Structure formats: structure tokens, C-alpha cells
Amino acid sequence: MKIVLWVARRHRPFAIVEDDELIDIFMDLNSKVEVPLQFTLSRDVKETFELSRIKVAEILKVHTITSSCFLI
């Protein structure tokens, strides 16, 4: 999940997870690491966006309803 957020927040290309030097760094940190493919990362970013979009819409809906009560 952290790599999904890092790629999305920092506008990194999905292919970065297949960069040999980055994979080497990951392997130095944890030899058992499983780095996702760029297609998996892309799917996860899109899924995270959709879930976030829905949650934000719910928050705004509640905020709009609450705010409109004060306008009456």
C-alpha cells in the first residue's frame, strides 16, 4: 500500500517499480520482498482513487447537508 501512495502522491511512473536499481535497493532492505509489477501497481492506484473518491463524496455530502441546515 505504501508504494501505491508514494507513486500517486509523488507522480512517479508506474514502471518505476520495475527499475533494476530500485529493486536492488528493496532487496538490500529485505531479501524476501515481492515488488509488484507496474500493471498491478496501476490497478491498485486506480482502485485506491475510486475508494478515496467515494469516501470524499460521502464526506462532502454530509458537510453540505450540515452546512445547509445553518442557512435556513
N, C-alpha and C positions, 0 to 999 in steps of 0.2 A: 504494500500500500504506500509506503514512503516513497518508493521510486516513482509511482504514479503521480503523487502530489508534487514531487521535485520536477519531473518533466513538464507537468502542466503549469506550475507556478513560474518556472524559470524559462518557459518557452523553448525547451530542448527538443530536438528532433527525436522521433520515436526510435530511429535507427541507432541512437547513441548507446542503447543497451547491448548492441552487437559490436561495439567498438572493442577491439582486442586489448587495448591498453586499459580501458575501464574494467573489462572482465578480469584482467590480470590484477588490478587493484582489489577488486572484490575477492578474488581467490586468495590474495595475500591476507586479507582480513578474516576470511572464513573459507577454508578449502572445500567445504561441503555446500557452498552457495549454489543456488539454482537461479540463474539470471533468465528473466523472461525474454521471449522473442519480441521483436518490435510489433508484430501483429497482435500478440497478447497484450502488450502494453497499450497499444492503440485502443483495443477493445475495452480495457479497464479504464482508460481515461474517459472514453465516451460514456461508459456505464456510470462512472463517478459523477460526470457532468449531469447526466439525466437525473440521478438521485438528488444531487445538490439543487438542480433547477426546481424539482418538485418540492423540496423542503423549503426553499426560498419563497416559492409561490404560496405555500401554506402560511409562512410567517407573515408575508405581506398581506395576505387575505385577512388574517387575524388583526394585524395592525390597522388595516383600512377600516375594518368593522369597528374596532375600538375607537379610532380617530373620528369616524363619522358620528359616533354617539355624542361626542363633545360638541359637534357642530349644530345639533338640534336645539 
